[in-house]
Amino acid sequence: MGVFERMQRDGHEQIIFCYDKVTGLKAIIAIHDTTLGPALGGCRMWPYDSEDAAVEDAFRLSRGMTYKSAACGQNHGGGKAVIWGNPRTDKSEEYFRAFGRFVETLGGRFITGTDVGTEKTDFVWSAMESSYLVALPEEHGGSGDSSIITAFGVWKGVKASAMATWGSDSLKGKRVAVQGVGKVGFHLVEHLVDEGATVTVCDVVAENVKRVKETFPGVTSVAPEAIFDVECDIFSPNALGAVINDETIPRLKCRVVAGAANNQLKEPRHGDQLFDRGVLYAPDYVINAGGLIQVADELLGYNRDRAFRKTAQVYDRLLEIFEISRRERIPTYLAADRLAERRIAKVGALNRIYVPE
């Protein structure tokens, strides 16, 4: 499929191919939709197998950011940058300064920061050439570790899911299986334990499990592959994507799936399967929106209290999505999409009102 065919398929506005012959930088910036405001999305660096794979990732990720921003009430569109390179060997000052200059040429239509394969310190170099960077280190004017606010939003989302399922948002006594206890998962476990939940964890990194069990003595652990078989009320995926699939769905023994991992459904039909089984799914791009909310707040001059207040609204957004799902008899992932699309359409319609310059 050609680039213009992809754009027509997914509704993209602009695709920018960037190449710097001195550093060898190869980057793709995908701007999906700017109805709500400038496109906001991270910059991923990965040694893709092919140019086509890099392009497809940029398309997929940028479209997802449009829905994420719209569904969590942000006034930003969706975009994503993809650097086709090896994050272990290709980074340098001039490499990321070149990337920053390409971002600057867009004049604020696209704002970016860290993603898979990139770090905050990389963009200190980019910030020498562009003012359209977020998620910088705190000493460079950034807002700091976004895992804390992301975990806070996920905790609020778990509580909203409990309210929709059991009529109370209390997690006391609820059995929660947490897959992945790195940065976000660790902070989420802290919230769950504080509220009196019974927590079982796993992680492919043994040190992460050890840290959680030493910090929270009541937490138990299982092998990574065994987490899908744990008898629980809530399954919380906080690691890799595509964990809800044909192999794992029959093994789940829960009423709720609610976690921070991106792209939890391997395919949309797996959201349909959860719905048919009576398992409530908290759409990932809504429940994990805390990090996006934090970096978006940087553009206003970061205020921690304001960012956390906005993130707390994940609770209400999810209840609204669950109600759309119930009322329209559709899976929650579709209900989230409809919520986002309706907001984009309504805000976009405001352009009919003429505002003099």
N, C-alpha and C positions, 0 to 999 in steps of 0.2 A: 504494500500500500504506500503510495506517495505521500509527501508531506501535506500537500493541499487536500488530499483525500482524508488524511487523518484530521486535519483542522476542521473540515466539514463534518466529519463523524462526531467529534467531541466538542465542537463549538469554540475552538480557540480563536483568539484575535490576532496573535502575533507569535512568530517563532524566529528567534535570532540566533544565527550561527556565528560564533566568535573564534577567530584564529589569530594567534600571535606568532609570527615566524621566528622571533628571537628566543622566546622561552619554550615554544612548542605547545603553548596552551591551546586546548580544544574545548570549547564550552558551548552549551546550548541553553538558551534562556527561553522558556515557554511561558507566555502570558495567556491565561485562559479567558478570564472575564474580569473587566474592571468596572462593572455597573456600580458596585458599592464603594469603589475607591481604588487606589493604586494596588497593584498585585503584590502580595506578600507571601514569601515562601523561601525555604532554606536552599542551600547550595550543597548538592551531593557530589562527592568525588569517588569514582569507582572505575576499575579497569575492565570496562565492558568488553564482551567478546566481539562485538561488532558495532559499527556506527548505528545500525538500525536498532540495536538493543538500547543504546544511549538515547536515541530519539524517542523510542517508545516509553522509556522510563520518564523522560521529561514531560511527555504528553500526559501520562497517567497521573503522575504526582501533582502537576499543576492543576489539573481538573479537580483532584481531591481537595486541594487547598481552597478553591472557590467555595465548595460545599461546606468545608470546615469553618471558614470565616463567616459565611452567611448563617449557618446553623447556630453558631455561638454568639451571634449578635455583633460581630465586628464590622466596621466600615472599611473593609478591604476586599479586594478581589483576590483571585488565586493565581499564583505563579510558582515557578520552580526553576532553579538553575542546576544543570548537570555538567560536571567537568569530567571529560573522558581522560582519565589518567590514574596513575598508581599513587595512592595517598602515602605510601611508605617511602617512595623514591623520588617523586616528581615535584615535591613542594619546595618553594624558595620565595624569597622576598619579591623578586621581580615577577615571578609567576603569578602570585596573588595580587600584586599591584597592577599587572596587566588585566586581570579579571576585574579589579575595581574600576579601571578606566572604562571597560565595556559596560559595566553597570551604570556608570555615570553618564554615558552617552544617551541613556534612556530617560534622563531628566526627571526621575522620580516615578516613572510608570511601574518600576519594579524595585522592591526592597527585599534584601536577602540577609542571611546569616548562616549559622551552622546547620549541618545535617550529617547523614552518614558519611564518614570518611573525611570530614573537615572538623576543625576545632576553632574555638574562639580566637586563639592567638593567630590563626591564619588570616583572619579578617582585620587584625590590627594593621597588617600590610595593605589590605584592600582599602581600608579606611583612609590611607594616605592619599588615595586617588578619588574616593567617592564618599559622599555624605549619606548614601542610601544603604547603610549597613546597620543591623541590629544584633543583639546577643553578643556584644563585645564583652571582654572581661570588665569587671567592676572598676578597676583602676583606669580603664579607658572610657568610662562613661556608660558601660553596659549595666544590666540589671542582675547579673549573677546567675547562680545555678537554677535552671528552670525545672529540675526534677522535683523540687520541693512543692512548687505550686501545681505542677502536673499531678502529683500524688494527692494533693489536697482536693483537686477537682475530681479525680477518680473516686476518692472516698465519698465525696458528695454524691457522685453518680451511683455508687453502690447503695447508698442510703435511699436515693430516689427509687432505685430498682426494688429495694426491699419494701418501700411504701406501696409501690404498684402491685407487688406480689402478695404481701402478707398484711397490708393495711396498717403497718407501723414501720417507721424508718429506723427503729432501734436495731442495732446489730449485736446486742448482748445475747450470747448463746448461739448465734448463727455460726455455722461451720463454713469456713471460707478456704478454698484451695487456691493458693497463689502460685502461679507459674512464672518464675523469673523474679529474683529479688536483688537486682542490681540497684541503680540509683532510685528509680521511681518505685520499684517493688519494695525496697527496704522502707522507704518513707510511708508507703501505703500500709505495710504490716504494722508500723507504729500506730497509725490511726485505728486500725482494726483491733489491735491488742488493747489500746486505751479504752475502747468502747466495750470490751468484754467478749469479743468474738473468739471462737476456737479456730486457730489458724494452722494449716498445713502448707508447707512450702517445698519448692524444688528449684534447682538451678543447675545448668551445665557447668558452672564455675563453683567448685566446692568451697572456695573461700567465701563466696557470697552467702552460702547456706550457713557456714560456720559463724560468720559475723552476726546473722540474724538470730541464731539459736543462743549465742553468747549474750546478745543484747536483750532478747526476749525469751527467758528460760522456758516458758510454757509452750512455745511453738514447736511443732514436730515437723519432720521432713520425710520425703520419699524420694526415690530415684526419679529423674526427669521423665522417663517414659511412663511411670506409674501414676503420675498426677491426674491423668484422665480417668482413672479408675477409682479415685478417692470419693467416698460417700460424703457429699457436702450439700449445702444449700446454695452456695455461690461459687462459681468457677471464675477466677480472675486471671486472664492471660496478660502478662506484662513483659513478654520477651519477643520472640519472633512472630511474624505474621503467618497467615494461612494455617493456623492451628485448628480452626474449625473446618473440618473436612469430612469426606466420606468415611475415613478410618476412625476418626475420633468421636464424631457425633453419637454413634451407637454406644460408646463407652461412657459418655458423660452421665453422671448421677447427681444432677443439680437442677434447680428451678430457674437460676439466673446465670447469665454470662456477662460479666462486667469487668473490664480491665483496660490497661493503658496501651497495649500493643497496637500497632498500626496494621490495617488490612487483615483483621482477624479471620474474616470469611475468605476461604480459598476461592470460592466462586459465589456470586449472588444467590444461587440456588441453595447454598448451605444456610443462608438466612431464612429461606423459605422452609427448610427442614426443621430448623429450630422452632419457628413459628408453629408448624404443624404438630410438633411434639409438646407444645405448651411451655417451652423454655423461653424466658424473657431475655432478649439480647439488647444490651445498651450499646447503640452504634458507636464504634470506636472513635470516629472523628469528632464526635460530640463530647464524649466522656473524657477524652484526653486533651481537650483544648486549652488546658491551663498554660502550657508553654507558649502557644500562639498568643494567648491573651497577654502574657507577660511581655513578650517582645513587641507586641503592638502598642502596649502602654509606654514603652521606651520612647516612641515617637512623640508622645505628649509631654515627655519629661517624667521618667519613671517614678511612680508613687506606689509603694508596696501595698499599702492598705487598699488603695483603689483597685489594683490588680487582683487582689484576693477577693474583694467584694464582687468583682465581675466574674471571677472563676466560680464563686459560690453559686452563681446563677445556672451552672451546669445542672444543678438539682431541678430547677424549674423547667429548663429546656427539655430535659429528659421526660419529666412528667407530661409535658405538652406533646412530645413525640409518642409516648405510650398511649395517650388519649387519642391521638390521630390514628394510631394503629388499631386501637379497640373500636373506634367509631367507624373507620373505613374498612375494617377487616383486612388489613394488609400487614405484612411483616414490618418490624420496627426499622429495618435499614431503609425500606422504601418510604416509611413515614418521615424519617430524617431528611431524605432527599426532597420530599415534597415540602417540608417546612422551609428548607433552604431555598428551593426554587420559588416558592411563593413570596418569600421576603425579597429576593432579587427582583422579581417582577413588580412588586408593589413599590419598592424604593426606586427602581428604574423608571416607573411611570411618573415620578415626581418631576422628571425632566420636561414634562409638558407645561410646567409652570415657569414662565419666563422670569429670569432674574437679571436685571440690568447690571452691566459691569461698572 
